[in-house]
Structure formats: structure tokens, C-alpha cells
Amino acid sequence: MTQLVKLIKRPSRNGERYTFCVEYKNEDGKRIRRSLRHADNRKAEQQRLQFERDLRMGTVAAGSLKFSEFLE
């Protein structure tokens, strides 16, 4: 089974610290990157697995809509 959500280690501007991000593609094919706002490797992997389960089940909240898209 392919991995839908990637875990990315993102360094800070000065390079001393880092945070984890999850990256996935939405239904339009647009790449979305969300910060997890911490540097704990084990916790980040658990959150990635949970987020991937949510994506497969279809329970992830939709992104924001433009007003014109809302009117359609």
C-alpha cells in the first residue's frame, strides 16, 4: 500500500532547531503541508499514521473555499 502522507523534518531559520511537518495531496492534486509544531520523532510518526488513516477514511476536514466556489 502506498504512503499518502509524508513526514518532513523542517529546520528553523538559524538551523539550530527543527519541527516536523506532514505533507499530502488533496483531491485536486494540490500539495498541502501542515506543521506539527514539535520536534518529537515518535509523536510525529504517530500523528502521521493517524492523519493517513483519517485521509483513507475521508474524515479530514476540507480546506477553505473561495466565496465564488461557495456560491456555486
C-alpha positions in Angstrom: 0.0 0.0 0.0 1.4 3.4 -0.9 2.1 6.1 1.7 -0.3 9.0 1.3 1.3 11.3 4.0 5.0 12.1 4.2 6.8 13.2 7.3 9.2 16.1 6.8 11.8 17.4 9.2 12.0 21.2 8.6 14.9 23.2 10.1 14.4 26.7 11.6 15.9 29.8 10.1 19.1 29.7 12.1 19.4 25.9 11.7 19.6 25.1 15.4 16.2 23.6 15.8 13.6 21.8 13.7 10.0 20.9 13.6 8.1 18.2 11.8 5.5 18.7 9.0 3.2 16.3 7.3 2.7 16.6 3.5 -0.1 15.2 1.4 -2.1 15.9 -1.7 -5.7 16.9 -1.6 -8.4 15.7 -4.1 -7.4 18.5 -6.6 -3.8 17.2 -6.6 -2.5 20.3 -4.7 0.3 19.5 -2.2 -0.6 20.6 1.3 2.0 20.9 4.1 0.9 21.2 7.7 3.2 21.9 10.6 3.0 19.6 13.7 4.8 22.3 15.8 7.1 20.0 17.7 10.3 18.0 17.3 9.4 14.7 18.8 10.1 11.9 16.3 7.9 9.2 17.8 5.0 11.6 18.4 5.3 12.9 14.8 5.2 9.3 13.3 2.1 8.5 15.4 0.4 11.7 14.1 1.4 10.9 10.5 -0.2 7.4 10.8 -3.4 8.9 12.4 -3.6 11.5 9.7 -3.2 8.9 7.0 -5.9 6.8 8.5 -8.2 9.8 8.5 -7.4 10.5 4.8 -8.2 7.0 3.8 -11.5 7.1 5.8 -12.4 10.5 4.3 -12.7 12.3 7.7 -10.2 15.1 7.1 -11.9 18.5 7.0 -12.0 20.2 3.7 -9.8 23.3 3.1 -11.1 26.8 2.9 -13.3 27.8 0.0 -13.3 30.9 -2.1 -16.6 32.9 -2.0 -17.2 32.2 -5.7 -16.8 28.4 -5.1 -19.2 28.7 -2.2 -21.8 30.3 -4.4 -21.6 27.5 -7.0 
